[in-house]
Structures are given as C-alpha cells and as structure tokens.
C-alpha cells in the first residue's frame, strides 16, 4: 500500500496550494494597477480582482460636442487597466505555481 502514502501527500500538497491561492487572491484584491488615456486626461485604477476601483476624468476632455471621443478614451483606459490587472494576477499565479499551468486557474 505504498502508493496510498503518495496519494495522501499529493492531496496535502494540493490543499496547501489551494490555501496559498486563496491567500494570494485576498492580497491581489488590495493591489491595484493604474493606466491613463488621452495623454493623462483619463485615469483608471483596477484591482487584482478584475474590478475597476476608480475612474478620473479631467474636465478639459469633456466636450459636449464630442462625447464619442470621451467614450472611446474611457473604454480604452478601462480595457488597458483590466489587461494590466490580469497580467498582475497571472504573474503572481505563476510565482505561486512555479510556472505550472493548472487547469481552471488563471
């Protein structure tokens, strides 16, 4: 029954990894990334939980005659912030797993 000991050890390792991942997710929720668009006219901050934390819009970029440009800038900044947040999560995840790809994980 030597094989059963290995299985129990693997389960313990998996449980340890899962606990570390949950702790990392909590830590990532407090970490943020920031991006800008329109030469700094729009600033968007996202956290490691893939949520937008804040959007700041300089009043100079608000033009009632060109709302589309403002929408485009906000959209670009939000997408960039989410991409940076995803990169941050992937980077932290690969540190935790030693670069191993785990199915179902980011």
N, CA, C and O atoms as a MOPAC input file, in Angstrom:
PM7 MOZYME 1SCF
protein

 N      0.82100 1    -1.19700 1     0.00000 1
 C      0.00000 1     0.00000 1     0.00000 1
 C      0.86000 1     1.25300 1     0.00000 1
 O      0.43600 1     2.31500 1     0.45700 1
 N      2.05900 1     1.11600 1    -0.51200 1
 C      2.96700 1     2.26100 1    -0.53300 1
 C      2.40800 1     3.40700 1    -1.37900 1
 O      2.64700 1     4.57400 1    -1.06800 1
 N      1.67400 1     3.09200 1    -2.43500 1
 C      1.12000 1     4.10400 1    -3.32900 1
 C      0.12500 1     5.03200 1    -2.64500 1
 O     -0.02600 1     6.18500 1    -3.04800 1
 N     -0.55400 1     4.53800 1    -1.61300 1
 C     -1.55200 1     5.34600 1    -0.92400 1
 C     -0.90500 1     6.51000 1    -0.18600 1
 O     -1.49300 1     7.58800 1    -0.09600 1
 N      0.28900 1     6.30700 1     0.33600 1
 C      1.00600 1     7.38700 1     1.02700 1
 C      1.28900 1     8.53200 1     0.08300 1
 O      1.16100 1     9.70000 1     0.45100 1
 N      1.67900 1     8.19300 1    -1.14800 1
 C      1.94000 1     9.23100 1    -2.15000 1
 C      0.67400 1    10.01000 1    -2.47900 1
 O      0.71300 1    11.22700 1    -2.65400 1
 N     -0.44700 1     9.30200 1    -2.56100 1
 C     -1.71100 1     9.95300 1    -2.87900 1
 C     -2.08700 1    10.92500 1    -1.76200 1
 O     -2.51400 1    12.04800 1    -2.02900 1
 N     -1.92700 1    10.49300 1    -0.52100 1
 C     -2.23200 1    11.35700 1     0.61900 1
 C     -1.34300 1    12.58500 1     0.62500 1
 O     -1.79400 1    13.68600 1     0.94400 1
 N     -0.08900 1    12.39800 1     0.27400 1
 C      0.85600 1    13.50800 1     0.20300 1
 C      0.45200 1    14.49500 1    -0.89600 1
 O      0.52700 1    15.71000 1    -0.71200 1
 N      0.02200 1    13.95400 1    -2.04100 1
 C     -0.41300 1    14.81800 1    -3.14500 1
 C     -1.62900 1    15.64000 1    -2.73700 1
 O     -1.73100 1    16.81800 1    -3.08000 1
 N     -2.55200 1    15.01700 1    -2.00000 1
 C     -3.74900 1    15.72400 1    -1.54300 1
 C     -3.34800 1    16.85000 1    -0.59500 1
 O     -3.87200 1    17.96000 1    -0.68200 1
 N     -2.41200 1    16.55400 1     0.31700 1
 C     -1.93600 1    17.59000 1     1.24900 1
 C     -1.28100 1    18.74200 1     0.48700 1
 O     -1.50600 1    19.90900 1     0.81000 1
 N     -0.47600 1    18.41700 1    -0.51600 1
 C      0.17800 1    19.45500 1    -1.32200 1
 C     -0.86000 1    20.30800 1    -2.04800 1
 O     -0.73700 1    21.53100 1    -2.11200 1
 N     -1.88100 1    19.65400 1    -2.59200 1
 C     -2.94300 1    20.36900 1    -3.30300 1
 C     -3.70000 1    21.28500 1    -2.34400 1
 O     -4.04800 1    22.41100 1    -2.70100 1
 N     -3.95400 1    20.80200 1    -1.12000 1
 C     -4.65500 1    21.62500 1    -0.12700 1
 C     -3.81000 1    22.83300 1     0.26500 1
 O     -4.33300 1    23.93400 1     0.44400 1
 N     -2.48400 1    22.61700 1     0.39900 1
 C     -1.57400 1    23.72800 1     0.72000 1
 C     -1.59800 1    24.76500 1    -0.39500 1
 O     -1.67700 1    25.96700 1    -0.14500 1
 N     -1.52800 1    24.27300 1    -1.63400 1
 C     -1.52700 1    25.17300 1    -2.78800 1
 C     -2.84300 1    25.94800 1    -2.84600 1
 O     -2.84900 1    27.14700 1    -3.12400 1
 N     -3.94800 1    25.26600 1    -2.58400 1
 C     -5.24900 1    25.93400 1    -2.60300 1
 C     -5.31000 1    27.02100 1    -1.52800 1
 O     -5.81900 1    28.11200 1    -1.78400 1
 N     -4.80500 1    26.73900 1    -0.34900 1
 C     -4.80200 1    27.73500 1     0.72900 1
 C     -3.94600 1    28.94000 1     0.34000 1
 O     -4.32200 1    30.08500 1     0.58800 1
 N     -2.78900 1    28.66700 1    -0.27200 1
 C     -1.92500 1    29.76600 1    -0.72100 1
 C     -2.60800 1    30.59200 1    -1.80200 1
 O     -2.47800 1    31.81600 1    -1.82800 1
 N     -3.33400 1    29.92800 1    -2.69000 1
 C     -4.02300 1    30.63400 1    -3.77200 1
 C     -5.13100 1    31.52900 1    -3.21400 1
 O     -5.31500 1    32.65200 1    -3.68300 1
 N     -5.86400 1    31.03800 1    -2.21900 1
 C     -6.92000 1    31.85100 1    -1.61000 1
 C     -6.31000 1    33.07000 1    -0.91600 1
 O     -6.84900 1    34.17400 1    -0.99700 1
 N     -5.18400 1    32.86200 1    -0.23700 1
 C     -4.49500 1    33.97100 1     0.42300 1
 C     -4.01500 1    34.97500 1    -0.62600 1
 O     -4.13500 1    36.18600 1    -0.43800 1
 N     -3.47000 1    34.46000 1    -1.73400 1
 C     -2.98200 1    35.33700 1    -2.79600 1
 C     -4.13600 1    36.14300 1    -3.39400 1
 O     -3.97300 1    37.33000 1    -3.67700 1
 N     -5.29700 1    35.51700 1    -3.58900 1
 C     -6.44600 1    36.22700 1    -4.14100 1
 C     -6.85600 1    37.38400 1    -3.22400 1
 O     -7.19200 1    38.47000 1    -3.69600 1
 N     -6.82500 1    37.14000 1    -1.91000 1
 C     -7.14200 1    38.20600 1    -0.95600 1
 C     -6.14100 1    39.34700 1    -1.06800 1
 O     -6.51700 1    40.51900 1    -1.04600 1
 N     -4.85500 1    38.99400 1    -1.18900 1
 C     -3.81200 1    40.01400 1    -1.32300 1
 C     -3.97200 1    40.78300 1    -2.63300 1
 O     -3.82700 1    42.00500 1    -2.65700 1
 N     -4.26900 1    40.07700 1    -3.71500 1
 C     -4.42500 1    40.72700 1    -5.02200 1
 C     -5.60500 1    41.69700 1    -5.03800 1
 O     -5.58900 1    42.69000 1    -5.76500 1
 N     -6.62000 1    41.40700 1    -4.24100 1
 C     -7.78300 1    42.30300 1    -4.18800 1
 C     -7.38200 1    43.67400 1    -3.65000 1
 O     -8.05100 1    44.67200 1    -3.91900 1
 N     -6.28700 1    43.71900 1    -2.89000 1
 C     -5.84300 1    45.00100 1    -2.32700 1
 C     -4.80400 1    45.68300 1    -3.21200 1
 O     -4.50000 1    46.86000 1    -3.01700 1
 N     -4.25700 1    44.95200 1    -4.18400 1
 C     -3.25600 1    45.53800 1    -5.09300 1
 C     -3.95700 1    46.17100 1    -6.28900 1
 O     -4.96500 1    45.65900 1    -6.77500 1
 N     -3.41600 1    47.28300 1    -6.75300 1
 C     -4.04500 1    47.96500 1    -7.87600 1
 C     -3.03700 1    48.27300 1    -8.97400 1
 O     -1.82900 1    48.32300 1    -8.74400 1
 N     -3.56800 1    48.47800 1   -10.16600 1
 C     -2.78800 1    48.94900 1   -11.31400 1
 C     -3.50300 1    50.19400 1   -11.83100 1
 O     -4.71900 1    50.33000 1   -11.70200 1
 N     -2.72200 1    51.09600 1   -12.41500 1
 C     -3.29400 1    52.34600 1   -12.91600 1
 C     -2.88300 1    52.53300 1   -14.36200 1
 O     -1.77100 1    52.17900 1   -14.75700 1
 N     -3.77900 1    53.08600 1   -15.13900 1
 C     -3.46900 1    53.37900 1   -16.53100 1
 C     -4.13200 1    54.69100 1   -16.91100 1
 O     -5.08500 1    55.13400 1   -16.26900 1
 N     -3.60900 1    55.30400 1   -17.96900 1
 C     -4.19200 1    56.56100 1   -18.43600 1
 C     -4.44400 1    56.48600 1   -19.93400 1
 O     -3.89300 1    55.64300 1   -20.64100 1
 N     -5.29000 1    57.39200 1   -20.39100 1
 C     -5.55800 1    57.52500 1   -21.82100 1
 C     -5.70600 1    59.01400 1   -22.11500 1
 O     -5.94900 1    59.82100 1   -21.21800 1
 N     -5.55500 1    59.35600 1   -23.37700 1
 C     -5.71700 1    60.74600 1   -23.77900 1
 C     -4.68000 1    61.65800 1   -23.15700 1
 O     -4.98600 1    62.78200 1   -22.75900 1
 N     -3.44400 1    61.16800 1   -23.07500 1
 C     -2.37500 1    61.98800 1   -22.50900 1
 C     -2.59400 1    62.31800 1   -21.04300 1
 O     -2.22200 1    63.39700 1   -20.58400 1
 N     -3.19400 1    61.39800 1   -20.30900 1
 C     -3.40700 1    61.59900 1   -18.87800 1
 C     -4.75400 1    62.22600 1   -18.55100 1
 O     -5.03200 1    62.51200 1   -17.38600 1
 N     -5.58600 1    62.44100 1   -19.55000 1
 C     -6.88700 1    63.06400 1   -19.29900 1
 C     -7.86600 1    62.09700 1   -18.61000 1
 O     -8.78100 1    62.52500 1   -17.90600 1
 N     -7.66200 1    60.80500 1   -18.82200 1
 C     -8.48900 1    59.77200 1   -18.18600 1
 C     -7.54200 1    58.87000 1   -17.39900 1
 O     -6.53600 1    58.40400 1   -17.93500 1
 N     -7.86100 1    58.62400 1   -16.13100 1
 C     -7.07600 1    57.71200 1   -15.30600 1
 C     -8.02000 1    56.65300 1   -14.75300 1
 O     -9.06600 1    56.96300 1   -14.18200 1
 N     -7.62400 1    55.39300 1   -14.93700 1
 C     -8.44200 1    54.28200 1   -14.44800 1
 C     -7.57000 1    53.40100 1   -13.56000 1
 O     -6.43000 1    53.08400 1   -13.90100 1
 N     -8.12800 1    53.01300 1   -12.41300 1
 C     -7.44200 1    52.12500 1   -11.47800 1
 C     -8.27800 1    50.85400 1   -11.35100 1
 O     -9.48800 1    50.90500 1   -11.12800 1
 N     -7.59800 1    49.70300 1   -11.49800 1
 C     -8.24900 1    48.40000 1   -11.33500 1
 C     -7.49400 1    47.61500 1   -10.26600 1
 O     -6.31300 1    47.86000 1   -10.01900 1
 N     -8.19300 1    46.66700 1    -9.63500 1
 C     -7.51100 1    45.83700 1    -8.63700 1
 C     -7.31500 1    44.42000 1    -9.15500 1
 O     -7.74600 1    44.08000 1   -10.25700 1
 N     -6.66000 1    43.60300 1    -8.34500 1
 C     -6.35700 1    42.23200 1    -8.72400 1
 C     -7.56300 1    41.32200 1    -8.78400 1
 O     -7.44400 1    40.16400 1    -9.18600 1
 N     -8.72500 1    41.82500 1    -8.39100 1
 C     -9.96900 1    41.06000 1    -8.51800 1
 C    -10.68100 1    41.40200 1    -9.82200 1
 O    -11.84800 1    41.05900 1   -10.01100 1
 N     -9.96200 1    42.08900 1   -10.72700 1
 C    -10.50600 1    42.46000 1   -12.02900 1
 C    -11.68200 1    43.42100 1   -11.91200 1
 O    -12.60800 1    43.38400 1   -12.72200 1
 N    -11.63800 1    44.28400 1   -10.89400 1
 C    -12.68900 1    45.27900 1   -10.72600 1
 C    -12.09200 1    46.67400 1   -10.88900 1
 O    -10.96500 1    46.93400 1   -10.46700 1
 N    -12.86300 1    47.56500 1   -11.50800 1
 C    -12.44200 1    48.95000 1   -11.64200 1
 C    -12.66300 1    49.62100 1   -10.29100 1
 O    -13.77000 1    49.59800 1    -9.75100 1
 N    -11.60700 1    50.21800 1    -9.75000 1
 C    -11.67200 1    50.85300 1    -8.44200 1
 C    -12.04000 1    52.32800 1    -8.58200 1
 O    -12.81300 1    52.86300 1    -7.78800 1
 N    -11.47200 1    52.98400 1    -9.61100 1
 C    -11.80200 1    54.39600 1    -9.80700 1
 C    -11.54700 1    54.81800 1   -11.24700 1
 O    -10.72400 1    54.24100 1   -11.95800 1
 N    -12.27900 1    55.84000 1   -11.64300 1
 C    -12.09100 1    56.47900 1   -12.94400 1
 C    -12.05500 1    57.98300 1   -12.68800 1
 O    -12.96200 1    58.54700 1   -12.07500 1
 N    -10.99300 1    58.61600 1   -13.16900 1
 C    -10.87800 1    60.07000 1   -13.02200 1
 C    -10.84000 1    60.67400 1   -14.42200 1
 O    -10.07900 1    60.22800 1   -15.28100 1
 N    -11.66800 1    61.69400 1   -14.64100 1
 C    -11.74300 1    62.35300 1   -15.94600 1
 C    -11.45200 1    63.83900 1   -15.74500 1
 O    -12.15300 1    64.52500 1   -15.00100 1
 N    -10.41300 1    64.32500 1   -16.41500 1
 C    -10.10100 1    65.75500 1   -16.35200 1
 C    -11.19100 1    66.51600 1   -17.09500 1
 O    -11.63200 1    66.09100 1   -18.16300 1
 N    -11.62600 1    67.64000 1   -16.53300 1
 C    -12.75100 1    68.37400 1   -17.14200 1
 C    -12.41800 1    68.92400 1   -18.52300 1
 O    -13.32200 1    69.17800 1   -19.32000 1
 N    -11.12500 1    69.11300 1   -18.81800 1
 C    -10.73800 1    69.63100 1   -20.13300 1
 C    -11.11000 1    68.69000 1   -21.28000 1
 O    -11.29000 1    69.13300 1   -22.41500 1
 N    -11.22300 1    67.39100 1   -20.98400 1
 C    -11.51100 1    66.42500 1   -22.04000 1
 C    -13.01900 1    66.26300 1   -22.26600 1
 O    -13.43800 1    65.60900 1   -23.22000 1
 N    -13.82200 1    66.85300 1   -21.39500 1
 C    -15.27800 1    66.75300 1   -21.53800 1
 C    -15.75500 1    67.81100 1   -22.53600 1
 O    -15.77700 1    69.00700 1   -22.24700 1
 N    -16.13200 1    67.32900 1   -23.70800 1
 C    -16.60400 1    68.20400 1   -24.78100 1
 C    -17.99600 1    67.73400 1   -25.19200 1
 O    -18.13300 1    66.67400 1   -25.80300 1
 N    -19.03500 1    68.51300 1   -24.86300 1
 C    -20.40300 1    68.09900 1   -25.20400 1
 C    -20.59500 1    67.85700 1   -26.70500 1
 O    -21.51300 1    67.14500 1   -27.11200 1
 N    -19.73400 1    68.44800 1   -27.51200 1
 C    -19.83600 1    68.27500 1   -28.96100 1
 C    -19.15600 1    66.99200 1   -29.44100 1
 O    -19.36400 1    66.56100 1   -30.57500 1
 N    -18.33700 1    66.38000 1   -28.56700 1
 C    -17.60400 1    65.17400 1   -28.97300 1
 C    -17.61700 1    64.13100 1   -27.85300 1
 O    -16.57000 1    63.74200 1   -27.33600 1
 N    -18.80500 1    63.69500 1   -27.49700 1
 C    -18.97000 1    62.69500 1   -26.44600 1
 C    -18.32800 1    61.37400 1   -26.86100 1
 O    -17.81000 1    60.64200 1   -26.01800 1
 N    -18.36100 1    61.07000 1   -28.15900 1
 C    -17.79100 1    59.81200 1   -28.64900 1
 C    -16.30800 1    59.68000 1   -28.30700 1
 O    -15.85600 1    58.59700 1   -27.93500 1
 N    -15.55400 1    60.76100 1   -28.42800 1
 C    -14.12800 1    60.70900 1   -28.10900 1
 C    -13.93700 1    60.36500 1   -26.62800 1
 O    -13.08100 1    59.55100 1   -26.28400 1
 N    -14.72600 1    60.97800 1   -25.76400 1
 C    -14.64500 1    60.70400 1   -24.33500 1
 C    -14.97500 1    59.23900 1   -24.05000 1
 O    -14.29500 1    58.58100 1   -23.26300 1
 N    -16.02200 1    58.74000 1   -24.69900 1
 C    -16.39200 1    57.33800 1   -24.52000 1
 C    -15.25700 1    56.41900 1   -24.96100 1
 O    -14.95200 1    55.43700 1   -24.28500 1
 N    -14.63200 1    56.73700 1   -26.09300 1
 C    -13.52400 1    55.92600 1   -26.60600 1
 C    -12.33700 1    55.93300 1   -25.64500 1
 O    -11.71400 1    54.89800 1   -25.40800 1
 N    -12.03200 1    57.10700 1   -25.09500 1
 C    -10.90400 1    57.21500 1   -24.15800 1
 C    -11.17500 1    56.41800 1   -22.88000 1
 O    -10.29500 1    55.71400 1   -22.38300 1
 N    -12.37700 1    56.53100 1   -22.35900 1
 C    -12.73400 1    55.78600 1   -21.14500 1
 C    -12.67000 1    54.29100 1   -21.42600 1
 O    -12.12700 1    53.53000 1   -20.62500 1
 N    -13.22000 1    53.87100 1   -22.55400 1
 C    -13.20000 1    52.46100 1   -22.92400 1
 C    -11.76600 1    51.93800 1   -23.05700 1
 O    -11.44500 1    50.85800 1   -22.56100 1
 N    -10.91900 1    52.70200 1   -23.72100 1
 C     -9.51400 1    52.29200 1   -23.88900 1
 C     -8.80600 1    52.18700 1   -22.54100 1
 O     -8.06900 1    51.23100 1   -22.30000 1
 N     -9.02300 1    53.15800 1   -21.67000 1
 C     -8.36300 1    53.14800 1   -20.36200 1
 C     -8.86800 1    51.99100 1   -19.50200 1
 O     -8.07600 1    51.33700 1   -18.82300 1
 N    -10.16400 1    51.73500 1   -19.52500 1
 C    -10.73000 1    50.63300 1   -18.73700 1
 C    -10.18600 1    49.29200 1   -19.22700 1
 O     -9.76800 1    48.46100 1   -18.42100 1
 N    -10.18900 1    49.08000 1   -20.53400 1
 C     -9.67200 1    47.81800 1   -21.07200 1
 C     -8.19500 1    47.63500 1   -20.76000 1
 O     -7.75800 1    46.52600 1   -20.45200 1
 N     -7.42000 1    48.71900 1   -20.83600 1
 C     -5.99500 1    48.64500 1   -20.52000 1
 C     -5.78600 1    48.33000 1   -19.03800 1
 O     -4.92100 1    47.52800 1   -18.68600 1
 N     -6.57900 1    48.96100 1   -18.17300 1
 C     -6.46400 1    48.69700 1   -16.73800 1
 C     -6.79000 1    47.24500 1   -16.41800 1
 O     -6.10100 1    46.61400 1   -15.61600 1
 N     -7.83900 1    46.71300 1   -17.04100 1
 C     -8.20200 1    45.31100 1   -16.80600 1
 C     -7.12600 1    44.36700 1   -17.33300 1
 O     -6.84500 1    43.34100 1   -16.71400 1
 N     -6.52400 1    44.70400 1   -18.46800 1
 C     -5.44000 1    43.87500 1   -19.01600 1
 C     -4.23500 1    43.89500 1   -18.07600 1
 O     -3.61600 1    42.85800 1   -17.83800 1
 N     -3.90300 1    45.06800 1   -17.54300 1
 C     -2.77900 1    45.16000 1   -16.59800 1
 C     -3.08300 1    44.38100 1   -15.32100 1
 O     -2.20000 1    43.72900 1   -14.76500 1
 N     -4.32400 1    44.44700 1   -14.85800 1
 C     -4.71300 1    43.69400 1   -13.66100 1
 C     -4.58300 1    42.19700 1   -13.92300 1
 O     -4.10600 1    41.45400 1   -13.06500 1
 N     -5.00600 1    41.75200 1   -15.10500 1
 C     -4.89400 1    40.34200 1   -15.48100 1
 C     -3.43200 1    39.91000 1   -15.52700 1
 O     -3.09200 1    38.82000 1   -15.06600 1
 N     -2.56900 1    40.75800 1   -16.07900 1
 C     -1.13100 1    40.45800 1   -16.11800 1
 C     -0.57100 1    40.31900 1   -14.71100 1
 O      0.23300 1    39.42600 1   -14.44000 1
 N     -1.00000 1    41.20900 1   -13.81500 1
 C     -0.53300 1    41.16000 1   -12.43000 1
 C     -0.95100 1    39.83800 1   -11.79000 1
 O     -0.14800 1    39.19300 1   -11.11600 1
 N     -2.20000 1    39.43300 1   -11.99800 1
 C     -2.70000 1    38.17400 1   -11.43600 1
 C     -1.93100 1    36.99100 1   -12.01500 1
 O     -1.52300 1    36.09500 1   -11.27600 1
 N     -1.73000 1    36.98200 1   -13.33700 1
 C     -1.00400 1    35.87600 1   -13.98000 1
 C      0.42200 1    35.77900 1   -13.45900 1
 O      0.93600 1    34.68400 1   -13.23300 1
 N      1.05300 1    36.92200 1   -13.27200 1
 C      2.42600 1    36.95400 1   -12.77000 1
 C      2.49900 1    36.37800 1   -11.35400 1
 O      3.37300 1    35.56600 1   -11.05100 1
 N      1.58100 1    36.80200 1   -10.50000 1
 C      1.56000 1    36.29700 1    -9.12400 1
 C      1.23100 1    34.80500 1    -9.10000 1
 O      1.80200 1    34.05400 1    -8.31000 1
 N      0.31300 1    34.37800 1    -9.96200 1
 C     -0.08600 1    32.97700 1   -10.02300 1
 C      1.08900 1    32.10400 1   -10.45800 1
 O      1.29300 1    31.01900 1    -9.91300 1
 N      1.86500 1    32.57700 1   -11.44100 1
 C      2.99100 1    31.76100 1   -11.91000 1
 C      4.08400 1    31.68100 1   -10.84900 1
 O      4.80400 1    30.68400 1   -10.78500 1
 N      4.22100 1    32.71600 1   -10.01400 1
 C      5.18000 1    32.63600 1    -8.89200 1
 C      4.74700 1    31.54500 1    -7.92400 1
 O      5.56900 1    30.78400 1    -7.41300 1
 N      3.44200 1    31.48300 1    -7.68200 1
 C      2.89600 1    30.52900 1    -6.72100 1
 C      3.00500 1    29.09600 1    -7.23000 1
 O      3.32500 1    28.18300 1    -6.46900 1
 N      2.74000 1    28.90600 1    -8.51000 1
 C      2.70900 1    27.54600 1    -9.06200 1
 C      4.03400 1    27.15600 1    -9.70800 1
 O      4.15900 1    26.06600 1   -10.26800 1
 N      5.01000 1    28.03400 1    -9.63100 1
 C      6.30400 1    27.72700 1   -10.23600 1
 C      6.22300 1    27.63000 1   -11.74900 1
 O      6.99400 1    26.89600 1   -12.36600 1
 N      5.29100 1    28.36700 1   -12.35400 1
 C      5.16100 1    28.36600 1   -13.80500 1
 C      4.30700 1    27.23500 1   -14.34600 1
 O      4.05900 1    27.16100 1   -15.54900 1
 N      3.84800 1    26.33900 1   -13.44700 1
 C      2.99800 1    25.23400 1   -13.87000 1
 C      1.61800 1    25.75900 1   -14.25600 1
 O      1.04400 1    26.58200 1   -13.54400 1
 N      1.09300 1    25.29200 1   -15.36400 1
 C     -0.27100 1    25.65800 1   -15.75300 1
 C     -1.22600 1    24.68400 1   -15.09800 1
 O     -1.12600 1    23.47200 1   -15.28800 1
 N     -2.15400 1    25.22600 1   -14.32400 1
 C     -3.12400 1    24.37900 1   -13.62500 1
 C     -4.48600 1    24.61100 1   -14.27600 1
 O     -4.95400 1    25.74900 1   -14.32100 1
 N     -5.12100 1    23.57900 1   -14.77100 1
 C     -6.43100 1    23.73700 1   -15.41700 1
 C     -7.41600 1    24.43500 1   -14.49100 1
 O     -7.49800 1    24.12700 1   -13.30200 1
 N     -8.15900 1    25.37700 1   -15.05200 1
 C     -9.17200 1    26.07400 1   -14.27200 1
 C     -8.63300 1    27.28200 1   -13.53000 1
 O     -9.39900 1    28.02700 1   -12.92000 1
 N     -7.33200 1    27.48300 1   -13.57500 1
 C     -6.72900 1    28.63200 1   -12.90400 1
 C     -6.31100 1    29.64300 1   -13.94900 1
 O     -6.10700 1    29.29800 1   -15.11300 1
 N     -6.18200 1    30.89700 1   -13.53100 1
 C     -5.77300 1    31.96600 1   -14.44500 1
 C     -4.37700 1    31.74300 1   -14.95600 1
 O     -3.87100 1    32.54800 1   -15.73800 1

